[in-house]
Amino acid sequence: MEATIGPKASGPARRRRAIEAAAARRTFRLLLRNLRGGALELVEPGGRRTFGSAGSELRARIEIHNPTAYAWALRGSTGLGEGYFEGLWDVDDLVAAIRIAARNLAPFDRLRGRVRLAAGTAQRLASLVPRNTRAGARRHIAAHYDLGNHLFDSFLDRRLVYSCAYFPRADATIDEAQEAKLERICDRLDLRPEHHLLEVGTGWGALAIHAAREHGCRVTTATISREQHAYATERVRELGLDSKVSVVREDYRDLEGRYDRLVSVEMIEAVGWQYFEEFFRRCSALLRDDGLMVLQAIVIDDRLYDAEKAARSFANKHVFPGGCLPSQRLIADLTAEVTDMRAVWMDDISAHYARTLELWRGRFEGAWAGLRERGYDERFRRLWRFYLASSEAGFRERRIRDLQLALAKPGWRGDDLAAAPAARAGRADAMGGAGLEPATFAL
């Protein structure tokens, strides 16, 4: 693929770039000399060399197409991803390459955190990290979720669930795993027909529909995505659930009323670090005194949170504008500080996300011919390939994790959630007691 970054340069500018590229190459190769936890074969014009542990099972072969690739690769995840989707370099196993990179970043995490925290003040003052005001949030959500339903339909399950699945067994399909996840969440909410459930972040309506059909409760589900609102509304109408499910196009900050149950599945990542406190305060205010909330959240390591909120990363620049991952500690602190809720259950399902992303990636590549006919170009394909692969690598190396939590209001007197409601109902324990332990998917 021909590289496209940067305009054509004059003679002196080309020479300057050549000098910069040579210096970046030396620095890059110097870093590779200390490679641990895998093996990288670097293929350049005129030669190749393997760095790291030659006998490692985790291996990747990187081919450099343009010497400017080295400089881009030294700019962190943003430069690495941009260099890839612009065709400056290729690799035979993108997930393996990013996993190896992640393993070698660990010793520098604390230093990176201090540097980015200092830089973050200047970034925030300069508004380089966009804020999710009400208008900003709508723009940022539209930039991702309104790319076209046919895109998401090409790689998600039949219900269009765009969050971590839960695999009850190793050979479960993505459809089966997403249904298991939906039921697991409903079980954790202990839903009953008399309950009114509020969902913050509709997606394409799968959870709201499942809760209403399978558990008989009323559901109000809120989204700010135009495409998702239209799709979910039509799906509810087609299924004859208009009396049970109400799809509203409202910001979580503007929701009113009091609900028996509240659920939010991987929506908090789009809130923005400036608004995490308001998100938790609002969720607490929307719940009745005996209410229960289930939150599914992608989190970053506690030690990296300050760097995360200051960073202009590949994800929040090219995929989720304005996004920021919270940390587990932050969630615990805000729950204690700005709400009257308490945590009554938590589970780490990160291994299931690695498997989910692996399946999404394969389905996306398999559907590419049809997507290309719809106008998606090769640059888009490579950008999304990098996004899906880097996310999978992050979960496999536990740089990022996915948590499910139940948060209870003071008046909640439910059963101990450590004993799954599914088991109490005589069904197989959705937590995996009759299925698969999360470690089954861990590499």
C-alpha positions as CSV (number, residue, x, y, z in Angstrom):
1,M,0.0,0.0,0.0
2,E,1.4,3.4,-0.9
3,A,2.2,5.7,1.9
4,T,0.2,8.9,1.9
5,I,1.3,10.8,5.1
6,G,2.6,14.3,4.4
7,P,2.7,16.5,1.3
8,K,5.4,16.3,-1.3
9,A,8.5,18.1,-0.1
10,S,11.2,20.3,-1.8
11,G,14.8,19.1,-2.1
12,P,16.0,20.6,1.2
13,A,12.9,19.4,3.0
14,R,13.4,15.9,1.6
15,R,17.0,15.8,2.8
16,R,15.9,16.9,6.3
17,R,13.2,14.3,6.4
18,A,15.8,11.7,5.3
19,I,18.1,12.7,8.2
20,E,15.2,12.6,10.6
21,A,14.1,9.2,9.4
22,A,17.6,7.8,9.7
23,A,17.9,9.1,13.3
24,A,14.4,7.6,14.1
25,R,15.5,4.3,12.6
26,R,18.6,4.2,14.8
27,T,16.5,5.0,17.9
28,F,13.8,2.4,17.0
29,R,16.4,-0.4,16.4
30,L,18.1,0.6,19.7
31,L,14.9,0.1,21.5
32,L,14.4,-3.3,19.8
33,R,17.7,-4.6,21.1
34,N,16.2,-4.9,24.6
35,L,13.0,-6.5,23.4
36,R,11.4,-9.0,25.9
37,G,8.4,-11.2,25.9
38,G,8.4,-12.1,22.2
39,A,10.2,-11.9,18.9
40,L,9.9,-9.3,16.1
41,E,11.4,-9.9,12.7
42,L,12.1,-6.5,11.1
43,V,12.2,-6.6,7.3
44,E,13.7,-3.5,5.6
45,P,14.9,-2.8,2.1
46,G,18.1,-4.6,1.8
47,G,17.9,-6.9,4.9
48,R,16.1,-8.3,7.9
49,R,16.9,-9.0,11.5
50,T,15.1,-10.7,14.4
51,F,14.9,-9.0,17.8
52,G,13.9,-10.5,21.1
53,S,13.5,-14.2,22.1
54,A,14.0,-16.3,19.0
55,G,12.2,-19.2,20.5
56,S,9.2,-17.2,21.7
57,E,5.7,-18.4,20.8
58,L,4.6,-14.8,20.4
59,R,6.1,-13.7,17.1
60,A,5.5,-11.1,14.3
61,R,7.2,-10.1,11.1
62,I,7.1,-6.3,10.4
63,E,7.8,-5.0,6.9
64,I,8.8,-1.4,6.5
65,H,7.5,0.2,3.3
66,N,8.6,3.8,4.0
67,P,11.5,5.0,6.2
68,T,9.2,7.6,7.9
69,A,7.5,4.7,9.6
70,Y,10.2,4.7,12.4
71,A,9.5,8.3,13.4
72,W,5.7,7.6,13.4
73,A,6.2,4.5,15.5
74,L,8.1,6.5,18.2
75,R,5.0,8.7,18.7
76,G,3.1,6.2,20.7
77,S,-0.2,4.5,19.8
78,T,-1.4,7.4,17.7
79,G,1.7,7.4,15.5
80,L,1.9,3.7,15.4
81,G,-1.7,3.4,14.2
82,E,-1.5,6.3,11.8
83,G,1.6,4.8,10.2
84,Y,-0.2,1.5,9.8
85,F,-3.4,2.8,8.3
86,E,-1.4,5.0,5.9
87,G,0.5,2.0,4.7
88,L,4.0,2.9,6.0
89,W,4.4,-0.6,7.4
90,D,2.8,-4.0,7.4
91,V,2.8,-7.0,9.7
92,D,1.8,-10.6,9.4
93,D,0.2,-10.8,12.9
94,L,-1.0,-7.4,14.1
95,V,-2.3,-8.6,17.4
96,A,1.0,-10.4,18.3
97,A,3.0,-7.3,17.4
98,I,0.9,-5.0,19.6
99,R,1.0,-7.5,22.5
100,I,4.8,-7.6,22.3
101,A,4.9,-3.8,22.3
102,A,2.6,-3.8,25.3
103,R,4.9,-6.1,27.2
104,N,7.8,-3.8,26.6
105,L,5.9,-0.7,27.6
106,A,5.3,-1.9,31.1
107,P,8.7,-0.8,32.6
108,F,8.1,2.8,31.2
109,D,4.5,3.2,32.4
110,R,5.3,5.2,35.5
111,L,7.6,7.5,33.6
112,R,5.0,7.9,30.8
113,G,2.4,8.7,33.4
114,R,4.4,11.5,35.0
115,V,5.3,13.0,31.6
116,R,1.8,12.8,30.2
117,L,0.3,14.2,33.4
118,A,2.5,17.2,33.1
119,A,1.8,17.6,29.4
120,G,-1.9,17.0,30.1
121,T,-2.4,20.4,31.8
122,A,-1.2,22.2,28.7
123,Q,-3.3,19.9,26.5
124,R,-6.4,20.5,28.4
125,L,-5.8,24.3,28.4
126,A,-5.4,24.1,24.7
127,S,-8.5,22.0,24.3
128,L,-6.6,19.2,22.5
129,V,-8.6,16.7,24.4
130,P,-12.2,17.5,23.4
131,R,-14.8,17.9,26.1
132,N,-18.1,16.0,26.0
133,T,-20.4,18.9,26.5
134,R,-24.0,18.1,25.5
135,A,-23.3,19.4,21.9
136,G,-19.8,17.9,21.9
137,A,-21.1,14.5,23.1
138,R,-23.6,14.3,20.2
139,R,-20.9,15.1,17.7
140,H,-18.5,12.6,19.1
141,I,-21.1,9.8,19.3
142,A,-22.2,10.5,15.7
143,A,-18.6,10.3,14.5
144,H,-18.5,6.7,15.5
145,Y,-22.0,5.2,15.9
146,D,-23.5,7.0,12.9
147,L,-21.0,5.5,10.4
148,G,-23.8,3.4,9.0
149,N,-25.7,0.4,10.5
150,H,-24.5,-1.8,7.7
151,L,-20.9,-1.4,9.0
152,F,-21.8,-2.7,12.4
153,D,-24.1,-5.3,11.0
154,S,-21.2,-6.7,9.1
155,F,-19.3,-7.9,12.2
156,L,-21.6,-7.8,15.2
157,D,-24.0,-10.5,16.2
158,R,-27.6,-10.6,14.9
159,R,-28.8,-8.4,17.8
160,L,-26.1,-5.8,17.1
161,V,-24.6,-5.9,20.6
162,Y,-21.5,-3.7,20.6
163,S,-19.9,-4.7,23.9
164,C,-18.1,-7.7,25.4
165,A,-19.9,-11.0,25.0
166,Y,-19.9,-13.7,27.7
167,F,-19.0,-17.2,26.5
168,P,-20.7,-20.0,28.4
169,R,-18.6,-22.6,26.7
170,A,-15.5,-22.5,24.4
171,D,-17.4,-23.3,21.2
172,A,-20.2,-20.8,21.7
173,T,-21.1,-18.6,18.7
174,I,-21.0,-14.8,19.0
175,D,-24.9,-14.9,18.9
176,E,-25.0,-17.4,21.8
177,A,-22.4,-15.4,23.8
178,Q,-24.2,-12.1,23.4
179,E,-27.5,-13.7,24.5
180,A,-25.7,-15.1,27.5
181,K,-24.3,-11.7,28.4
182,L,-27.7,-10.0,28.1
183,E,-29.3,-12.7,30.4
184,R,-26.4,-12.4,32.8
185,I,-27.0,-8.7,33.2
186,C,-30.7,-9.1,33.6
187,D,-30.1,-11.8,36.3
188,R,-27.7,-9.5,38.1
189,L,-30.4,-6.8,38.1
190,D,-32.9,-9.3,39.5
191,L,-35.5,-8.0,37.1
192,R,-39.1,-8.5,37.7
193,P,-42.3,-7.6,35.8
194,E,-43.2,-4.8,38.2
195,H,-39.8,-3.1,37.7
196,H,-39.1,-0.1,35.5
197,L,-35.6,-0.3,34.1
198,L,-33.6,2.7,32.8
199,E,-30.8,1.9,30.3
200,V,-28.2,4.7,29.8
201,G,-26.8,4.0,26.4
202,T,-29.2,2.1,24.1
203,G,-26.9,0.8,21.5
204,W,-29.2,-0.8,18.9
205,G,-31.8,-1.8,21.5
206,A,-30.8,-5.4,22.2
207,L,-30.7,-5.2,26.0
208,A,-33.9,-3.2,26.3
209,I,-35.7,-5.7,24.1
210,H,-34.3,-8.7,25.9
211,A,-35.3,-7.3,29.3
212,A,-38.8,-6.5,28.2
213,R,-39.5,-9.8,26.4
214,E,-37.8,-12.2,28.7
215,H,-38.4,-10.5,32.1
216,G,-41.6,-8.6,31.5
217,C,-40.4,-5.3,32.9
218,R,-40.9,-1.8,31.5
219,V,-37.8,-0.2,29.9
220,T,-36.8,3.3,29.2
221,T,-33.6,3.4,27.1
222,A,-31.7,6.6,26.3
223,T,-29.3,7.3,23.5
224,I,-27.9,10.4,21.8
225,S,-27.1,8.6,18.5
226,R,-29.5,9.5,15.7
227,E,-28.9,6.2,13.8
228,Q,-29.2,4.0,16.9
229,H,-32.4,5.8,18.1
230,A,-34.0,5.3,14.7
231,Y,-33.0,1.6,14.5
232,A,-34.0,0.7,18.1
233,T,-37.3,2.6,17.8
234,E,-38.2,0.7,14.6
235,R,-37.1,-2.6,16.1
236,V,-39.3,-2.1,19.2
237,R,-42.2,-1.3,16.9
238,E,-41.7,-4.4,14.7
239,L,-41.7,-6.6,17.8
240,G,-44.8,-5.1,19.2
241,L,-43.1,-3.9,22.3
242,D,-44.2,-0.2,22.2
243,S,-46.1,-0.5,25.4
244,K,-43.1,-2.0,27.2
245,V,-40.1,-0.2,25.7
246,S,-39.6,3.6,25.3
247,V,-36.6,4.7,23.3
248,V,-35.7,8.3,24.0
249,R,-33.0,10.5,22.4
250,E,-31.7,12.3,25.5
251,D,-28.4,12.9,27.2
252,Y,-28.0,11.1,30.5
253,R,-27.6,14.5,32.1
254,D,-31.2,15.5,31.1
255,L,-33.0,12.3,32.1
256,E,-35.6,12.6,34.8
257,G,-37.7,10.4,37.0
258,R,-37.0,7.5,39.4
259,Y,-36.4,4.0,38.4
260,D,-36.3,0.6,40.1
261,R,-33.3,-0.6,38.1
262,L,-30.6,1.1,36.0
263,V,-28.1,-0.4,33.6
264,S,-25.3,1.0,31.5
265,V,-23.1,-1.2,29.4
266,E,-19.8,0.2,28.1
267,M,-21.2,3.7,27.7
268,I,-19.1,5.3,30.5
269,E,-16.1,5.2,28.2
270,A,-17.7,7.9,26.1
271,V,-18.6,10.2,29.1
272,G,-15.2,12.0,29.2
273,W,-13.0,12.3,32.3
274,Q,-14.4,15.8,33.1
275,Y,-17.9,14.3,33.6
276,F,-17.3,11.0,35.4
277,E,-18.4,12.6,38.7
278,E,-21.6,13.9,37.1
279,F,-22.4,10.6,35.5
280,F,-22.3,8.7,38.8
281,R,-24.2,11.4,40.7
282,R,-26.9,11.4,38.0
283,C,-27.3,7.6,38.0
284,S,-27.7,7.6,41.7
285,A,-30.3,10.3,41.6
286,L,-32.3,8.4,39.0
287,L,-32.6,5.3,41.2
288,R,-35.2,4.7,43.8
289,D,-34.0,4.2,47.4
290,D,-34.2,0.5,47.0
291,G,-32.8,0.4,43.5
292,L,-30.0,-1.5,41.9
293,M,-27.6,-0.6,39.1
294,V,-25.4,-2.8,36.9
295,L,-22.5,-1.1,35.2
296,Q,-20.3,-2.8,32.6
297,A,-17.1,-0.7,32.1
298,I,-13.8,-0.9,30.2
299,V,-11.2,0.2,32.6
300,I,-7.5,1.1,32.5
301,D,-4.9,0.3,35.0
302,D,-5.2,2.5,38.1
303,R,-1.6,3.6,37.7
304,L,-2.2,4.8,34.1
305,Y,-5.4,6.7,34.6
306,D,-3.9,10.1,34.9
307,A,-1.9,9.5,31.7
308,E,-5.0,8.2,30.0
309,K,-7.1,11.3,30.7
310,A,-4.3,13.6,29.5
311,A,-3.4,11.6,26.4
312,R,-4.4,12.2,22.8
313,S,-4.4,8.5,21.9
314,F,-5.2,6.6,18.7
315,A,-8.6,5.6,20.1
316,N,-9.8,9.0,21.2
317,K,-8.4,10.7,18.1
318,H,-9.5,8.3,15.4
319,V,-12.2,6.0,16.9
320,F,-14.0,7.5,19.9
321,P,-13.5,11.3,20.0
322,G,-13.6,12.6,23.6
323,G,-13.4,9.1,25.0
324,C,-11.6,8.2,28.2
325,L,-11.3,5.0,30.1
326,P,-12.0,5.2,33.9
327,S,-10.0,3.0,36.3
328,Q,-11.4,0.6,38.9
329,R,-10.2,2.8,41.7
330,L,-11.9,5.9,40.2
331,I,-15.2,4.0,40.0
332,A,-14.9,2.9,43.6
333,D,-13.9,6.4,44.8
334,L,-16.7,8.2,42.9
335,T,-19.3,5.7,44.1
336,A,-18.3,6.4,47.7
337,E,-17.9,10.1,47.3
338,V,-20.8,11.4,45.1
339,T,-23.4,8.7,45.5
340,D,-25.2,6.8,48.2
341,M,-24.7,3.5,46.4
342,R,-22.4,0.6,47.5
343,A,-20.8,-2.1,45.5
344,V,-22.4,-5.5,46.1
345,W,-20.8,-7.6,43.3
346,M,-18.1,-7.3,40.7
347,D,-16.6,-9.6,38.1
348,D,-13.7,-9.3,35.6
349,I,-14.7,-10.6,32.1
350,S,-11.7,-9.3,30.3
351,A,-10.8,-12.7,28.8
352,H,-14.2,-12.8,27.2
353,Y,-13.5,-9.5,25.5
354,A,-10.4,-10.8,23.9
355,R,-12.4,-13.6,22.4
356,T,-15.2,-11.2,21.4
357,L,-12.8,-9.0,19.5
358,E,-11.1,-11.9,17.8
359,L,-14.5,-12.9,16.4
360,W,-15.4,-9.3,15.4
361,R,-12.1,-8.9,13.6
362,G,-12.6,-12.1,11.6
363,R,-16.1,-11.2,10.7
364,F,-15.1,-7.6,9.7
365,E,-12.4,-9.0,7.4
366,G,-14.8,-11.6,6.0
367,A,-17.3,-8.9,5.2
368,W,-14.8,-6.5,3.6
369,A,-15.8,-7.1,0.0
370,G,-19.4,-6.0,0.7
371,L,-18.2,-3.0,2.7
372,R,-15.9,-1.9,-0.1
373,E,-18.8,-1.9,-2.5
374,R,-20.6,0.5,-0.1
375,G,-17.7,3.0,-0.4
376,Y,-15.4,2.2,2.6
377,D,-11.8,2.5,1.4
378,E,-8.6,0.7,2.2
379,R,-7.5,3.4,4.6
380,F,-10.7,2.9,6.6
381,R,-10.2,-0.9,6.5
382,R,-6.7,-0.6,8.0
383,L,-7.8,2.0,10.6
384,W,-10.5,-0.4,11.9
385,R,-8.2,-3.4,11.6
386,F,-5.7,-1.6,13.9
387,Y,-8.5,-0.5,16.3
388,L,-9.9,-4.0,16.7
389,A,-6.4,-5.7,16.9
390,S,-5.0,-3.2,19.4
391,S,-8.1,-3.5,21.5
392,E,-7.8,-7.3,21.5
393,A,-4.1,-7.1,22.3
394,G,-4.9,-4.7,25.2
395,F,-7.3,-7.2,26.7
396,R,-5.0,-10.2,26.2
397,E,-2.2,-8.4,28.0
398,R,-4.6,-6.9,30.6
399,R,-3.5,-3.3,29.7
400,I,-7.3,-2.7,29.7
401,R,-10.0,-4.8,31.4
402,D,-13.7,-5.2,31.4
403,L,-15.7,-5.2,34.6
404,Q,-19.3,-5.9,35.5
405,L,-20.4,-4.3,38.8
406,A,-23.6,-4.2,40.8
407,L,-24.2,-1.0,42.8
408,A,-27.0,-0.9,45.3
409,K,-28.9,2.0,46.9
410,P,-29.3,2.1,50.7
411,G,-32.7,0.5,50.8
412,W,-31.9,-2.5,48.6
413,R,-32.4,-5.7,50.4
414,G,-31.8,-8.3,47.7
415,D,-30.2,-11.6,48.0
416,D,-26.4,-12.0,48.0
417,L,-25.3,-11.5,44.4
418,A,-22.4,-13.9,44.9
419,A,-25.0,-16.6,44.4
420,A,-26.2,-16.0,40.8
421,P,-29.9,-15.3,40.4
422,A,-29.8,-17.7,37.4
423,A,-28.9,-20.5,39.8
424,R,-31.7,-19.5,42.2
425,A,-34.1,-19.8,39.2
426,G,-32.9,-23.3,38.5
427,R,-30.9,-22.5,35.4
428,A,-27.2,-22.9,34.9
429,D,-25.1,-20.4,36.7
430,A,-24.4,-17.6,34.1
431,M,-21.2,-16.8,35.9
432,G,-19.5,-19.8,34.4
433,G,-20.0,-22.5,37.1
434,A,-21.6,-24.7,34.4
435,G,-19.7,-23.1,31.6
436,L,-16.3,-21.7,31.1
437,E,-13.9,-19.9,33.5
438,P,-12.6,-16.6,32.0
439,A,-9.1,-18.0,32.1
440,T,-10.0,-20.4,29.4
441,F,-9.6,-17.6,26.9
442,A,-6.5,-16.0,28.5
443,L,-3.2,-16.5,26.6
